[in-house]
Amino acid sequence: MSMSSAPTLDVLDDAGRALLFTEARTANTFSDTPVSDEELLGIWAMAKWAPTSANLQPLRVLYVNTVAGRERLVGHMNEGNKAKTLTAPAVAVLALDSRFHEHVSTVMPFMPQLQDVFEANEDARSSSAKMNSALQAGYFVLAVRAQGLAAGPMTGFDAPAFDADFFPDGRLKSFMVVNIGHPGEDAFRSRLPRLDPSQVVDFA
Protein backbone atom coordinates (compact mmCIF):
# COMPACT_ATOMS: atom_id res chain seq x y z
CA MET A 1 0.00 0.00 0.00
CA SER A 2 1.55 3.28 -1.08
CA MET A 3 1.37 6.36 1.09
CA SER A 4 0.95 9.75 -0.56
CA SER A 5 3.52 12.26 0.62
CA ALA A 6 2.87 15.90 1.35
CA PRO A 7 3.90 18.17 -1.52
CA THR A 8 6.98 20.32 -1.20
CA LEU A 9 7.07 23.85 -2.54
CA ASP A 10 10.00 25.55 -4.21
CA VAL A 11 11.26 28.91 -2.95
CA LEU A 12 11.47 31.76 -5.44
CA ASP A 13 15.12 32.71 -5.90
CA ASP A 14 16.50 36.23 -5.50
CA ALA A 15 16.26 36.95 -9.23
CA GLY A 16 12.60 35.98 -9.28
CA ARG A 17 11.84 38.06 -6.20
CA ALA A 18 13.61 41.04 -7.75
CA LEU A 19 11.68 40.66 -11.01
CA LEU A 20 8.30 40.49 -9.31
CA PHE A 21 8.75 42.50 -6.12
CA THR A 22 11.91 44.05 -4.77
CA GLU A 23 13.26 45.72 -7.93
CA ALA A 24 10.00 46.06 -9.88
CA ARG A 25 8.43 49.49 -10.26
CA THR A 26 5.68 51.15 -12.24
CA ALA A 27 6.84 52.11 -15.74
CA ASN A 28 6.10 55.63 -16.99
CA THR A 29 7.76 55.40 -20.41
CA PHE A 30 8.09 52.54 -22.87
CA SER A 31 10.35 51.65 -25.77
CA ASP A 32 8.87 51.06 -29.21
CA THR A 33 9.59 47.32 -29.01
CA PRO A 34 6.27 45.66 -29.88
CA VAL A 35 4.38 43.31 -27.58
CA SER A 36 2.83 40.33 -29.36
CA ASP A 37 -0.64 38.90 -28.88
CA GLU A 38 1.05 35.69 -27.74
CA GLU A 39 2.81 37.60 -24.94
CA LEU A 40 -0.47 39.21 -23.91
CA LEU A 41 -2.20 35.84 -23.83
CA GLY A 42 0.76 34.52 -21.83
CA ILE A 43 0.11 37.16 -19.18
CA TRP A 44 -3.41 35.87 -18.69
CA ALA A 45 -2.22 32.26 -18.77
CA MET A 46 -0.42 33.05 -15.50
CA ALA A 47 -2.80 35.59 -13.96
CA LYS A 48 -5.83 33.31 -14.24
CA TRP A 49 -4.50 31.13 -11.41
CA ALA A 50 -5.03 33.85 -8.80
CA PRO A 51 -7.17 32.66 -5.89
CA THR A 52 -10.63 34.19 -5.61
CA SER A 53 -13.40 33.46 -3.13
CA ALA A 54 -15.33 30.40 -4.32
CA ASN A 55 -13.18 30.54 -7.49
CA LEU A 56 -15.59 33.14 -8.90
CA GLN A 57 -13.08 34.93 -11.19
CA PRO A 58 -14.96 38.17 -11.97
CA LEU A 59 -12.05 39.92 -13.73
CA ARG A 60 -12.28 40.54 -17.47
CA VAL A 61 -9.44 41.87 -19.64
CA LEU A 62 -9.75 44.00 -22.76
CA TYR A 63 -6.51 44.40 -24.71
CA VAL A 64 -6.76 47.60 -26.74
CA ASN A 65 -4.33 47.05 -29.62
CA THR A 66 -5.76 48.82 -32.64
CA VAL A 67 -5.07 52.42 -33.60
CA ALA A 68 -8.76 53.30 -33.52
CA GLY A 69 -9.27 51.57 -30.18
CA ARG A 70 -6.25 53.31 -28.67
CA GLU A 71 -7.50 56.73 -29.77
CA ARG A 72 -10.89 56.00 -28.22
CA LEU A 73 -9.26 54.85 -24.99
CA VAL A 74 -6.92 57.83 -24.75
CA GLY A 75 -9.92 60.12 -25.07
CA HIS A 76 -11.12 58.79 -21.72
CA MET A 77 -7.77 59.05 -19.90
CA ASN A 78 -6.94 61.86 -17.49
CA GLU A 79 -4.73 64.49 -19.10
CA GLY A 80 -1.56 63.38 -17.30
CA ASN A 81 -2.00 59.79 -18.46
CA LYS A 82 -2.82 60.34 -22.13
CA ALA A 83 0.75 60.40 -23.48
CA LYS A 84 1.80 57.32 -21.50
CA THR A 85 -1.15 55.31 -22.78
CA LEU A 86 -0.74 56.56 -26.34
CA THR A 87 2.91 55.46 -26.51
CA ALA A 88 2.71 52.14 -24.66
CA PRO A 89 3.06 49.17 -27.04
CA ALA A 90 0.09 47.42 -25.43
CA VAL A 91 -2.70 48.42 -23.08
CA ALA A 92 -5.00 46.28 -20.95
CA VAL A 93 -8.23 47.56 -19.48
CA LEU A 94 -9.29 45.58 -16.43
CA ALA A 95 -12.98 45.31 -15.69
CA LEU A 96 -15.26 43.34 -13.42
CA ASP A 97 -18.13 41.26 -14.73
CA SER A 98 -21.23 42.30 -12.81
CA ARG A 99 -22.87 39.02 -13.89
CA PHE A 100 -19.93 36.80 -12.93
CA HIS A 101 -22.25 34.46 -11.04
CA GLU A 102 -23.67 33.15 -14.31
CA HIS A 103 -20.47 31.09 -14.60
CA VAL A 104 -20.77 29.42 -11.20
CA SER A 105 -21.66 26.03 -12.69
CA THR A 106 -18.36 26.12 -14.60
CA VAL A 107 -15.98 27.51 -11.98
CA MET A 108 -17.61 25.95 -8.88
CA PRO A 109 -19.43 22.88 -10.26
CA PHE A 110 -20.03 21.27 -6.86
CA MET A 111 -21.86 24.36 -5.53
CA PRO A 112 -24.18 25.44 -8.36
CA GLN A 113 -26.62 26.90 -5.82
CA LEU A 114 -24.27 29.88 -5.41
CA GLN A 115 -25.61 31.26 -8.66
CA ASP A 116 -29.07 31.66 -7.12
CA VAL A 117 -27.59 33.09 -3.93
CA PHE A 118 -25.80 35.86 -5.83
CA GLU A 119 -28.72 36.45 -8.16
CA ALA A 120 -30.91 37.18 -5.15
CA ASN A 121 -28.42 39.47 -3.38
CA GLU A 122 -27.11 42.36 -5.46
CA ASP A 123 -25.07 43.81 -2.59
CA ALA A 124 -23.21 40.56 -2.04
CA ARG A 125 -22.69 40.22 -5.78
CA SER A 126 -21.25 43.72 -6.09
CA SER A 127 -19.02 43.36 -3.02
CA SER A 128 -17.65 40.01 -4.19
CA ALA A 129 -16.99 41.31 -7.71
CA LYS A 130 -15.07 44.34 -6.44
CA MET A 131 -12.94 42.46 -3.93
CA ASN A 132 -12.08 39.52 -6.16
CA SER A 133 -11.42 41.52 -9.32
CA ALA A 134 -9.06 43.80 -7.36
CA LEU A 135 -7.22 40.71 -6.10
CA GLN A 136 -6.96 39.40 -9.66
CA ALA A 137 -5.70 42.79 -10.86
CA GLY A 138 -2.75 42.55 -8.49
CA TYR A 139 -1.88 39.15 -9.88
CA PHE A 140 -2.28 40.51 -13.41
CA VAL A 141 0.43 43.10 -12.76
CA LEU A 142 2.72 40.40 -11.35
CA ALA A 143 2.05 38.26 -14.44
CA VAL A 144 3.07 41.17 -16.68
CA ARG A 145 6.37 41.33 -14.80
CA ALA A 146 6.79 37.55 -14.93
CA GLN A 147 6.44 37.77 -18.72
CA GLY A 148 9.52 40.03 -18.79
CA LEU A 149 7.50 43.18 -19.41
CA ALA A 150 6.96 46.39 -17.48
CA ALA A 151 3.55 47.42 -16.19
CA GLY A 152 2.10 50.87 -15.72
CA PRO A 153 -1.19 50.42 -13.82
CA MET A 154 -3.41 53.51 -13.57
CA THR A 155 -6.87 54.41 -12.34
CA GLY A 156 -6.80 57.95 -13.74
CA PHE A 157 -9.47 57.68 -16.39
CA ASP A 158 -13.19 58.31 -16.82
CA ALA A 159 -14.46 54.80 -16.20
CA PRO A 160 -18.19 55.52 -16.74
CA ALA A 161 -17.46 57.22 -20.07
CA PHE A 162 -15.13 54.39 -21.10
CA ASP A 163 -17.78 51.81 -20.22
CA ALA A 164 -20.44 53.65 -22.21
CA ASP A 165 -18.07 53.61 -25.18
CA PHE A 166 -16.59 50.10 -24.97
CA PHE A 167 -19.07 48.16 -22.79
CA PRO A 168 -22.45 49.68 -23.74
CA ASP A 169 -24.53 46.74 -22.46
CA GLY A 170 -23.57 47.72 -18.90
CA ARG A 171 -22.37 44.30 -17.80
CA LEU A 172 -18.64 45.07 -17.51
CA LYS A 173 -17.33 47.82 -15.22
CA SER A 174 -13.78 49.03 -15.88
CA PHE A 175 -11.57 50.05 -12.96
CA MET A 176 -7.93 49.99 -14.10
CA VAL A 177 -5.80 50.63 -17.18
CA VAL A 178 -2.44 48.84 -17.40
CA ASN A 179 0.13 50.07 -19.90
CA ILE A 180 2.39 47.18 -20.94
CA GLY A 181 5.73 47.02 -22.73
CA HIS A 182 9.48 47.17 -22.42
CA PRO A 183 10.70 50.15 -20.37
CA GLY A 184 11.89 53.25 -22.21
CA GLU A 185 14.23 56.03 -21.16
CA ASP A 186 13.78 57.23 -17.58
CA ALA A 187 10.95 54.74 -17.19
CA PHE A 188 11.21 54.38 -13.44
CA ARG A 189 11.06 56.98 -10.71
CA SER A 190 13.08 56.55 -7.54
CA ARG A 191 11.67 53.98 -5.17
CA LEU A 192 9.25 55.55 -2.71
CA PRO A 193 9.41 54.50 0.96
CA ARG A 194 7.51 51.52 2.32
CA LEU A 195 6.13 51.33 5.82
CA ASP A 196 8.30 49.63 8.40
CA PRO A 197 7.22 46.10 9.40
CA SER A 198 6.61 47.40 12.93
CA GLN A 199 3.90 49.65 11.48
CA VAL A 200 2.21 46.88 9.53
CA VAL A 201 2.88 43.45 10.95
CA ASP A 202 1.75 42.02 14.27
CA PHE A 203 1.41 38.60 15.79
CA ALA A 204 -1.33 37.23 18.00
C-alpha positions as a LaTeX table, in Angstrom:
\begin{tabular}{lrrr}
\hline
Residue & $x$ (\AA) & $y$ (\AA) & $z$ (\AA) \\
\hline
Met1 & 0.00 & 0.00 & 0.00 \\
Ser2 & 1.55 & 3.28 & $-1.08$ \\
Met3 & 1.37 & 6.36 & 1.09 \\
Ser4 & 0.95 & 9.75 & $-0.56$ \\
Ser5 & 3.52 & 12.26 & 0.62 \\
Ala6 & 2.87 & 15.90 & 1.35 \\
Pro7 & 3.90 & 18.17 & $-1.52$ \\
Thr8 & 6.98 & 20.32 & $-1.20$ \\
Leu9 & 7.07 & 23.85 & $-2.54$ \\
Asp10 & 10.00 & 25.55 & $-4.21$ \\
Val11 & 11.26 & 28.91 & $-2.95$ \\
Leu12 & 11.47 & 31.76 & $-5.44$ \\
Asp13 & 15.12 & 32.71 & $-5.90$ \\
Asp14 & 16.50 & 36.23 & $-5.50$ \\
Ala15 & 16.26 & 36.95 & $-9.23$ \\
Gly16 & 12.60 & 35.98 & $-9.28$ \\
Arg17 & 11.84 & 38.06 & $-6.20$ \\
Ala18 & 13.61 & 41.04 & $-7.75$ \\
Leu19 & 11.68 & 40.66 & $-11.01$ \\
Leu20 & 8.30 & 40.49 & $-9.31$ \\
Phe21 & 8.75 & 42.50 & $-6.12$ \\
Thr22 & 11.91 & 44.05 & $-4.77$ \\
Glu23 & 13.26 & 45.72 & $-7.93$ \\
Ala24 & 10.00 & 46.06 & $-9.88$ \\
Arg25 & 8.43 & 49.49 & $-10.26$ \\
Thr26 & 5.68 & 51.15 & $-12.24$ \\
Ala27 & 6.84 & 52.11 & $-15.74$ \\
Asn28 & 6.10 & 55.63 & $-16.99$ \\
Thr29 & 7.76 & 55.40 & $-20.41$ \\
Phe30 & 8.09 & 52.54 & $-22.87$ \\
Ser31 & 10.35 & 51.65 & $-25.77$ \\
Asp32 & 8.87 & 51.06 & $-29.21$ \\
Thr33 & 9.59 & 47.32 & $-29.01$ \\
Pro34 & 6.27 & 45.66 & $-29.88$ \\
Val35 & 4.38 & 43.31 & $-27.58$ \\
Ser36 & 2.83 & 40.33 & $-29.36$ \\
Asp37 & $-0.64$ & 38.90 & $-28.88$ \\
Glu38 & 1.05 & 35.69 & $-27.74$ \\
Glu39 & 2.81 & 37.60 & $-24.94$ \\
Leu40 & $-0.47$ & 39.21 & $-23.91$ \\
Leu41 & $-2.20$ & 35.84 & $-23.83$ \\
Gly42 & 0.76 & 34.52 & $-21.83$ \\
Ile43 & 0.11 & 37.16 & $-19.18$ \\
Trp44 & $-3.41$ & 35.87 & $-18.69$ \\
Ala45 & $-2.22$ & 32.26 & $-18.77$ \\
Met46 & $-0.42$ & 33.05 & $-15.50$ \\
Ala47 & $-2.80$ & 35.59 & $-13.96$ \\
Lys48 & $-5.83$ & 33.31 & $-14.24$ \\
Trp49 & $-4.50$ & 31.13 & $-11.41$ \\
Ala50 & $-5.03$ & 33.85 & $-8.80$ \\
Pro51 & $-7.17$ & 32.66 & $-5.89$ \\
Thr52 & $-10.63$ & 34.19 & $-5.61$ \\
Ser53 & $-13.40$ & 33.46 & $-3.13$ \\
Ala54 & $-15.33$ & 30.40 & $-4.32$ \\
Asn55 & $-13.18$ & 30.54 & $-7.49$ \\
Leu56 & $-15.59$ & 33.14 & $-8.90$ \\
Gln57 & $-13.08$ & 34.93 & $-11.19$ \\
Pro58 & $-14.96$ & 38.17 & $-11.97$ \\
Leu59 & $-12.05$ & 39.92 & $-13.73$ \\
Arg60 & $-12.28$ & 40.54 & $-17.47$ \\
Val61 & $-9.44$ & 41.87 & $-19.64$ \\
Leu62 & $-9.75$ & 44.00 & $-22.76$ \\
Tyr63 & $-6.51$ & 44.40 & $-24.71$ \\
Val64 & $-6.76$ & 47.60 & $-26.74$ \\
Asn65 & $-4.33$ & 47.05 & $-29.62$ \\
Thr66 & $-5.76$ & 48.82 & $-32.64$ \\
Val67 & $-5.07$ & 52.42 & $-33.60$ \\
Ala68 & $-8.76$ & 53.30 & $-33.52$ \\
Gly69 & $-9.27$ & 51.57 & $-30.18$ \\
Arg70 & $-6.25$ & 53.31 & $-28.67$ \\
Glu71 & $-7.50$ & 56.73 & $-29.77$ \\
Arg72 & $-10.89$ & 56.00 & $-28.22$ \\
Leu73 & $-9.26$ & 54.85 & $-24.99$ \\
Val74 & $-6.92$ & 57.83 & $-24.75$ \\
Gly75 & $-9.92$ & 60.12 & $-25.07$ \\
His76 & $-11.12$ & 58.79 & $-21.72$ \\
Met77 & $-7.77$ & 59.05 & $-19.90$ \\
Asn78 & $-6.94$ & 61.86 & $-17.49$ \\
Glu79 & $-4.73$ & 64.49 & $-19.10$ \\
Gly80 & $-1.56$ & 63.38 & $-17.30$ \\
Asn81 & $-2.00$ & 59.79 & $-18.46$ \\
Lys82 & $-2.82$ & 60.34 & $-22.13$ \\
Ala83 & 0.75 & 60.40 & $-23.48$ \\
Lys84 & 1.80 & 57.32 & $-21.50$ \\
Thr85 & $-1.15$ & 55.31 & $-22.78$ \\
Leu86 & $-0.74$ & 56.56 & $-26.34$ \\
Thr87 & 2.91 & 55.46 & $-26.51$ \\
Ala88 & 2.71 & 52.14 & $-24.66$ \\
Pro89 & 3.06 & 49.17 & $-27.04$ \\
Ala90 & 0.09 & 47.42 & $-25.43$ \\
Val91 & $-2.70$ & 48.42 & $-23.08$ \\
Ala92 & $-5.00$ & 46.28 & $-20.95$ \\
Val93 & $-8.23$ & 47.56 & $-19.48$ \\
Leu94 & $-9.29$ & 45.58 & $-16.43$ \\
Ala95 & $-12.98$ & 45.31 & $-15.69$ \\
Leu96 & $-15.26$ & 43.34 & $-13.42$ \\
Asp97 & $-18.13$ & 41.26 & $-14.73$ \\
Ser98 & $-21.23$ & 42.30 & $-12.81$ \\
Arg99 & $-22.87$ & 39.02 & $-13.89$ \\
Phe100 & $-19.93$ & 36.80 & $-12.93$ \\
His101 & $-22.25$ & 34.46 & $-11.04$ \\
Glu102 & $-23.67$ & 33.15 & $-14.31$ \\
His103 & $-20.47$ & 31.09 & $-14.60$ \\
Val104 & $-20.77$ & 29.42 & $-11.20$ \\
Ser105 & $-21.66$ & 26.03 & $-12.69$ \\
Thr106 & $-18.36$ & 26.12 & $-14.60$ \\
Val107 & $-15.98$ & 27.51 & $-11.98$ \\
Met108 & $-17.61$ & 25.95 & $-8.88$ \\
Pro109 & $-19.43$ & 22.88 & $-10.26$ \\
Phe110 & $-20.03$ & 21.27 & $-6.86$ \\
Met111 & $-21.86$ & 24.36 & $-5.53$ \\
Pro112 & $-24.18$ & 25.44 & $-8.36$ \\
Gln113 & $-26.62$ & 26.90 & $-5.82$ \\
Leu114 & $-24.27$ & 29.88 & $-5.41$ \\
Gln115 & $-25.61$ & 31.26 & $-8.66$ \\
Asp116 & $-29.07$ & 31.66 & $-7.12$ \\
Val117 & $-27.59$ & 33.09 & $-3.93$ \\
Phe118 & $-25.80$ & 35.86 & $-5.83$ \\
Glu119 & $-28.72$ & 36.45 & $-8.16$ \\
Ala120 & $-30.91$ & 37.18 & $-5.15$ \\
Asn121 & $-28.42$ & 39.47 & $-3.38$ \\
Glu122 & $-27.11$ & 42.36 & $-5.46$ \\
Asp123 & $-25.07$ & 43.81 & $-2.59$ \\
Ala124 & $-23.21$ & 40.56 & $-2.04$ \\
Arg125 & $-22.69$ & 40.22 & $-5.78$ \\
Ser126 & $-21.25$ & 43.72 & $-6.09$ \\
Ser127 & $-19.02$ & 43.36 & $-3.02$ \\
Ser128 & $-17.65$ & 40.01 & $-4.19$ \\
Ala129 & $-16.99$ & 41.31 & $-7.71$ \\
Lys130 & $-15.07$ & 44.34 & $-6.44$ \\
Met131 & $-12.94$ & 42.46 & $-3.93$ \\
Asn132 & $-12.08$ & 39.52 & $-6.16$ \\
Ser133 & $-11.42$ & 41.52 & $-9.32$ \\
Ala134 & $-9.06$ & 43.80 & $-7.36$ \\
Leu135 & $-7.22$ & 40.71 & $-6.10$ \\
Gln136 & $-6.96$ & 39.40 & $-9.66$ \\
Ala137 & $-5.70$ & 42.79 & $-10.86$ \\
Gly138 & $-2.75$ & 42.55 & $-8.49$ \\
Tyr139 & $-1.88$ & 39.15 & $-9.88$ \\
Phe140 & $-2.28$ & 40.51 & $-13.41$ \\
Val141 & 0.43 & 43.10 & $-12.76$ \\
Leu142 & 2.72 & 40.40 & $-11.35$ \\
Ala143 & 2.05 & 38.26 & $-14.44$ \\
Val144 & 3.07 & 41.17 & $-16.68$ \\
Arg145 & 6.37 & 41.33 & $-14.80$ \\
Ala146 & 6.79 & 37.55 & $-14.93$ \\
Gln147 & 6.44 & 37.77 & $-18.72$ \\
Gly148 & 9.52 & 40.03 & $-18.79$ \\
Leu149 & 7.50 & 43.18 & $-19.41$ \\
Ala150 & 6.96 & 46.39 & $-17.48$ \\
Ala151 & 3.55 & 47.42 & $-16.19$ \\
Gly152 & 2.10 & 50.87 & $-15.72$ \\
Pro153 & $-1.19$ & 50.42 & $-13.82$ \\
Met154 & $-3.41$ & 53.51 & $-13.57$ \\
Thr155 & $-6.87$ & 54.41 & $-12.34$ \\
Gly156 & $-6.80$ & 57.95 & $-13.74$ \\
Phe157 & $-9.47$ & 57.68 & $-16.39$ \\
Asp158 & $-13.19$ & 58.31 & $-16.82$ \\
Ala159 & $-14.46$ & 54.80 & $-16.20$ \\
Pro160 & $-18.19$ & 55.52 & $-16.74$ \\
Ala161 & $-17.46$ & 57.22 & $-20.07$ \\
Phe162 & $-15.13$ & 54.39 & $-21.10$ \\
Asp163 & $-17.78$ & 51.81 & $-20.22$ \\
Ala164 & $-20.44$ & 53.65 & $-22.21$ \\
Asp165 & $-18.07$ & 53.61 & $-25.18$ \\
Phe166 & $-16.59$ & 50.10 & $-24.97$ \\
Phe167 & $-19.07$ & 48.16 & $-22.79$ \\
Pro168 & $-22.45$ & 49.68 & $-23.74$ \\
Asp169 & $-24.53$ & 46.74 & $-22.46$ \\
Gly170 & $-23.57$ & 47.72 & $-18.90$ \\
Arg171 & $-22.37$ & 44.30 & $-17.80$ \\
Leu172 & $-18.64$ & 45.07 & $-17.51$ \\
Lys173 & $-17.33$ & 47.82 & $-15.22$ \\
Ser174 & $-13.78$ & 49.03 & $-15.88$ \\
Phe175 & $-11.57$ & 50.05 & $-12.96$ \\
Met176 & $-7.93$ & 49.99 & $-14.10$ \\
Val177 & $-5.80$ & 50.63 & $-17.18$ \\
Val178 & $-2.44$ & 48.84 & $-17.40$ \\
Asn179 & 0.13 & 50.07 & $-19.90$ \\
Ile180 & 2.39 & 47.18 & $-20.94$ \\
Gly181 & 5.73 & 47.02 & $-22.73$ \\
His182 & 9.48 & 47.17 & $-22.42$ \\
Pro183 & 10.70 & 50.15 & $-20.37$ \\
Gly184 & 11.89 & 53.25 & $-22.21$ \\
Glu185 & 14.23 & 56.03 & $-21.16$ \\
Asp186 & 13.78 & 57.23 & $-17.58$ \\
Ala187 & 10.95 & 54.74 & $-17.19$ \\
Phe188 & 11.21 & 54.38 & $-13.44$ \\
Arg189 & 11.06 & 56.98 & $-10.71$ \\
Ser190 & 13.08 & 56.55 & $-7.54$ \\
Arg191 & 11.67 & 53.98 & $-5.17$ \\
Leu192 & 9.25 & 55.55 & $-2.71$ \\
Pro193 & 9.41 & 54.50 & 0.96 \\
Arg194 & 7.51 & 51.52 & 2.32 \\
Leu195 & 6.13 & 51.33 & 5.82 \\
Asp196 & 8.30 & 49.63 & 8.40 \\
Pro197 & 7.22 & 46.10 & 9.40 \\
Ser198 & 6.61 & 47.40 & 12.93 \\
Gln199 & 3.90 & 49.65 & 11.48 \\
Val200 & 2.21 & 46.88 & 9.53 \\
Val201 & 2.88 & 43.45 & 10.95 \\
Asp202 & 1.75 & 42.02 & 14.27 \\
Phe203 & 1.41 & 38.60 & 15.79 \\
Ala204 & $-1.33$ & 37.23 & 18.00 \\
\hline
\end{tabular}
